[in-house]
Amino acid sequence: MTAQTSTTTVSAYAAPSAKAPLERTTIPRRPVGASDVLIDIKYAGICHSDIHQARDGWGEGIFPMVPGHEIAGVVTEVGSAVTKFAVGDRVGVGCMVDSCRECDNCKAGLEQYCVKGNVPTYNGLGKDGEPTYGGYSSHVVVDEAFTVRIPDGLFLDVAAPLLCAGITTYSPLHRWNVGPGKKVAVVGLGGLGHMGVKIAHAMGAEVTVLSQSLRKKDDGLKMGADHYYATSDEATFEQLAGSFDVILSTVSAPLPLDEYLGLLRSEGAFVNVGAPEEPVSLNLFSVIGGGKTLAGSMIGGIQETQEMLDFCAEHGLGSEIELIDADQINEAYERVLASDVRYRFVIDAATI
């Protein structure tokens, strides 16, 4: 199909300024280049990081800002050099849309750690110097190299959050060899945490949820958790001391790291994927004693993202979602902050 030769205007929801409510607007989309695909967005997940960025929680943003890096849709146009996709293919776009492609990290399939900095799906600048706009929109143009295929075994609405929440939890679980015989704790049962539980369980691990309270216990057990404990109960940290091979922290609030590190077995790993706005404190003896690892992980590379989608399709794993219309985005933001979502809001892009 012949690619478009001019910039097009599409509908979107944007934050006009930091902390301002999102509102319906229009944005430009670049012409479809030789290696690009034009995607008709069907669904876009709402990630907590959207709220952080739209409200300048992680530093000064680029406004107007169109958030959204959990994108699921259908290819409607392809560039002349595209080989991976055809019109009608079901595809996804995650947290990045480009990188330098030349550094050691990019060559190793770790584009998320591009030495020169990857190009984020929104709140960033493309190689053309123009701001990037995300998935709260009707269409997006993306290089095929940063587009992934959504397997037929996944519905697009429950697949959309996998493009961030799925890969963000899959990547560290895969990296730390989670599987049969491993004991894994997931801190927080939210948008990230519930996928961490599902994936760790599917990998064959014994899974424990550590949550502030027990109010989501039934949900956690249905998702595959073997155990569920309240961190508000001080006895939890005594009872579970030295229990886990891997602890995956998905929360966006600063934690008492020394207490959580005490839950690890010797040479265990505490991996952060939640990103608090505030700094945290640490007594280094908490990692020195027992040879423990305090680590972080950020999404995953494009190849690993495809592996994650294939894994989720094979095991029937989709996100637990609440589908909303675009005019409910601002309400959804407040509900996310109030932990009032089970477990991921997804926008029906037809309403944008």
C-alpha positions in Angstrom: 0.0 0.0 0.0 1.3 3.5 -0.8 2.4 5.4 2.3 0.9 8.8 3.1 3.2 11.6 2.0 2.0 14.4 4.3 1.5 14.9 8.0 -2.0 14.0 9.1 -4.1 15.3 12.0 -5.7 12.8 14.4 -7.8 13.1 17.5 -6.2 12.7 20.9 -6.5 13.4 24.6 -3.7 15.6 26.0 -2.7 17.4 29.2 -2.2 21.0 28.0 0.1 21.7 31.0 1.5 20.0 34.1 -1.2 18.9 36.5 -4.0 20.2 34.1 -6.9 17.9 33.3 -6.6 16.0 30.0 -8.8 17.3 27.2 -9.8 16.3 23.7 -7.7 17.8 21.0 -5.9 17.1 17.7 -2.3 16.3 17.1 -0.1 15.8 14.0 1.2 12.4 13.0 4.2 12.2 10.7 4.0 10.8 7.2 4.4 7.1 6.9 8.0 6.5 6.0 9.5 3.6 4.2 10.0 1.6 7.4 6.9 2.8 9.2 3.5 1.3 9.9 0.3 3.3 10.5 -1.7 1.9 13.4 -5.4 2.3 14.0 -5.3 2.3 17.8 -8.0 0.2 19.3 -7.1 0.3 23.0 -4.6 2.2 25.2 -3.8 1.3 28.7 -3.5 3.8 31.5 -0.2 3.3 33.4 0.7 5.0 36.7 3.7 6.5 34.9 1.3 8.4 32.7 0.1 10.2 35.8 3.7 10.8 37.0 4.6 12.4 33.7 1.4 14.4 33.1 1.9 15.9 36.5 5.6 16.5 36.3 6.3 14.0 39.0 9.4 12.7 37.3 10.7 16.0 36.2 9.7 18.7 33.7 7.6 17.3 30.9 6.9 18.4 27.3 3.4 19.9 26.9 0.9 19.5 25.5 1.4 15.9 26.4 -0.5 12.9 25.0 0.3 10.0 27.4 -0.1 6.3 26.6 2.5 3.6 26.0 0.3 0.5 26.2 -1.0 0.5 22.6 -2.9 -2.2 20.8 -4.3 -1.8 17.4 -4.4 -2.8 13.7 -2.0 -1.9 10.9 -3.8 0.2 8.2 -0.9 1.3 6.1 2.7 0.2 5.6 5.8 1.8 4.2 7.5 0.6 1.0 10.4 -1.2 2.9 8.3 -2.8 5.6 8.8 -6.6 5.8 7.5 -7.6 9.3 3.9 -6.5 9.0 1.0 -6.2 6.6 -2.3 -4.3 6.5 -4.7 -6.0 8.9 -2.0 -7.3 11.4 -2.7 -7.0 15.1 0.2 -5.1 16.7 1.3 -3.4 19.8 3.6 -0.5 20.8 5.2 -0.1 24.2 7.2 2.5 26.0 9.7 3.4 23.2 9.5 4.0 19.5 13.2 4.4 18.6 16.8 4.2 19.8 20.3 4.8 18.3 20.4 1.2 17.2 24.2 1.3 17.1 25.4 1.1 20.7 26.3 -2.2 22.4 23.0 -2.2 24.3 20.9 -1.7 21.2 22.8 -4.4 19.4 22.3 -6.8 22.3 18.5 -6.2 22.2 18.5 -3.9 25.2 17.1 -0.9 23.4 15.5 0.3 26.6 19.0 1.0 27.9 20.3 2.7 24.7 23.4 4.6 25.6 22.2 7.7 23.7 18.8 7.3 25.2 15.8 5.6 23.6 13.0 7.7 22.2 10.0 7.3 24.5 6.6 6.8 23.0 5.5 10.1 24.5 7.0 13.0 26.4 10.1 12.7 24.3 11.8 14.1 21.2 12.1 12.0 18.0 15.2 12.0 15.9 13.5 14.7 13.8 13.4 16.9 16.9 9.6 16.8 17.1 7.8 15.8 20.3 6.4 12.3 20.5 2.7 11.7 21.3 1.4 8.6 22.8 -1.5 6.2 22.7 -4.4 8.3 23.9 -5.1 9.0 20.3 -6.8 7.4 17.3 -3.7 6.6 15.2 0.1 6.4 15.6 3.0 6.0 13.1 5.8 3.8 14.3 8.9 2.3 12.8 8.3 -1.5 12.3 11.5 -2.2 14.3 9.7 -0.9 17.4 6.4 -2.6 16.7 5.4 -6.0 18.0 2.9 -8.6 16.9 0.0 -9.4 19.2 -0.7 -13.2 18.9 -4.2 -14.3 17.9 -4.6 -15.9 21.3 -4.9 -12.5 23.0 -7.8 -10.1 22.8 -6.5 -6.6 22.0 -8.1 -4.9 25.1 -6.4 -7.2 27.6 -3.2 -7.3 25.6 -2.7 -3.5 25.6 -1.4 -3.3 29.2 1.1 -6.1 28.5 3.1 -3.6 26.4 4.2 -2.0 29.7 2.9 -3.9 32.7 3.5 -7.2 31.1 7.1 -6.7 29.9 8.0 -4.7 33.0 7.4 -7.7 35.2 8.3 -10.4 32.7 11.8 -9.1 32.0 13.2 -9.2 35.6 11.4 -12.5 36.4 13.0 -14.0 33.2 16.4 -12.4 34.0 16.5 -13.8 37.5 15.6 -17.3 36.3 12.3 -17.5 38.0 10.8 -21.0 37.7 10.1 -24.2 39.5 11.7 -24.4 42.9 12.0 -20.6 43.2 10.1 -18.6 45.8 9.0 -15.2 44.5 7.3 -12.3 46.4 5.5 -9.6 44.5 5.1 -6.3 46.4 1.8 -4.7 45.5 -1.1 -6.1 43.7 -1.9 -3.3 41.2 -1.5 -2.8 37.5 2.1 -4.1 37.5 1.8 -6.5 40.4 -1.1 -8.5 39.2 0.8 -9.3 36.0 3.9 -10.1 38.0 1.8 -12.7 40.0 0.3 -14.2 36.8 3.6 -14.5 35.0 5.6 -15.8 38.0 2.9 -18.4 38.5 3.0 -19.4 34.9 6.8 -19.7 35.1 6.3 -22.3 37.8 7.4 -20.4 40.9 5.9 -20.4 44.3 4.3 -16.9 44.5 3.6 -14.7 47.5 1.9 -11.4 47.4 3.0 -8.7 49.9 0.3 -6.0 50.1 -0.6 -3.3 52.6 -3.8 -5.1 53.5 -5.6 -8.3 52.8 -8.5 -6.7 50.9 -7.3 -8.1 47.5 -6.3 -11.5 48.9 -9.1 -13.4 47.0 -8.1 -11.8 43.7 -4.4 -12.5 44.3 -5.0 -16.2 45.0 -7.2 -16.5 41.9 -4.4 -15.0 39.8 -2.0 -17.7 40.9 -0.5 -16.5 44.2 0.1 -19.3 46.7 0.3 -17.0 49.7 -0.8 -13.5 50.6 0.4 -11.4 53.5 -0.3 -7.9 54.8 2.8 -5.7 55.2 0.9 -3.5 57.7 1.2 -6.5 60.1 4.7 -6.3 61.7 4.6 -10.1 62.2 4.8 -10.6 58.5 8.4 -9.5 58.4 9.3 -11.8 61.3 7.4 -14.7 59.9 8.9 -14.4 56.3 12.5 -13.5 57.2 14.9 -15.2 54.8 12.1 -16.7 52.6 12.5 -15.5 49.1 14.8 -16.0 46.1 13.4 -12.9 44.3 11.3 -10.0 45.5 9.7 -7.9 42.8 8.6 -4.5 44.0 6.0 -2.9 41.8 4.9 0.0 44.0 5.5 3.7 43.4 5.9 4.6 47.0 9.2 4.6 48.9 9.6 1.4 51.0 11.6 0.6 54.1 14.2 -1.3 52.0 16.1 -2.7 55.0 13.0 -4.5 56.2 12.2 -6.0 52.8 15.8 -7.0 52.1 15.5 -9.0 55.3 12.9 -11.2 53.6 15.5 -12.5 51.1 17.5 -15.7 51.2 21.2 -15.4 50.9 22.2 -14.2 47.4 18.5 -13.3 46.7 17.5 -10.3 44.7 15.2 -7.4 45.4 14.2 -5.9 42.1 12.5 -2.5 41.7 10.2 -1.9 38.8 8.0 0.7 40.6 9.6 4.2 40.5 8.8 6.4 43.5 9.1 10.1 43.0 11.0 10.4 46.4 14.5 9.0 47.2 14.8 6.0 49.5 17.3 5.3 52.2 19.3 2.1 52.7 21.7 0.6 55.2 24.3 -1.1 53.0 24.7 -3.9 55.6 21.3 -5.0 54.5 22.8 -6.1 51.2 26.3 -7.0 52.3 24.9 -9.5 54.9 23.8 -12.5 52.8 25.4 -11.2 49.6 22.0 -9.9 48.4 21.3 -7.9 45.3 19.4 -4.6 45.2 18.5 -4.1 41.5 16.2 -2.2 39.1 14.7 -3.1 35.8 13.1 -1.0 33.1 10.6 -2.6 30.6 12.5 -4.8 28.2 13.9 -4.9 24.7 11.8 -5.3 21.6 12.7 -9.0 21.1 12.0 -9.8 24.7 8.7 -7.9 24.5 7.6 -10.2 21.7 8.7 -13.2 23.7 6.6 -11.9 26.6 3.5 -11.6 24.4 4.0 -15.1 23.0 4.4 -16.4 26.5 1.3 -14.7 27.7 -0.7 -16.0 24.7 0.6 -19.6 25.3 -0.5 -19.4 28.9 -3.7 -17.5 28.4 -2.5 -14.5 30.4 -4.1 -11.1 29.8 -4.4 -8.1 32.1 -7.4 -7.7 34.3 -9.0 -4.5 33.0 -11.7 -2.0 33.4 -12.6 -0.6 29.9 -13.4 3.1 29.9 -14.4 5.8 27.4 -11.9 8.6 26.8 -14.0 11.2 28.7 -13.4 9.2 31.8 -9.6 9.5 31.7 -9.3 12.2 34.4 -11.6 10.3 36.7 -9.5 7.2 36.1 -6.3 9.1 37.0 -7.8 9.9 40.4 -9.0 6.4 40.9 -5.5 5.0 40.1 -4.1 7.4 42.8 -6.7 6.1 45.2 -5.8 2.4 44.3 -9.4 2.1 43.1 -8.9 0.0 40.0 -8.8 -3.7 39.4 -6.3 -3.8 37.8 -5.7 -1.7 34.7 -7.8 1.0 33.1 -7.9 0.6 29.3 -9.3 3.3 27.0 -11.6 2.4 24.2 -9.8 4.4 21.5 -13.0 4.5 19.4 -14.3 7.1 21.9 -11.3 9.5 21.5 
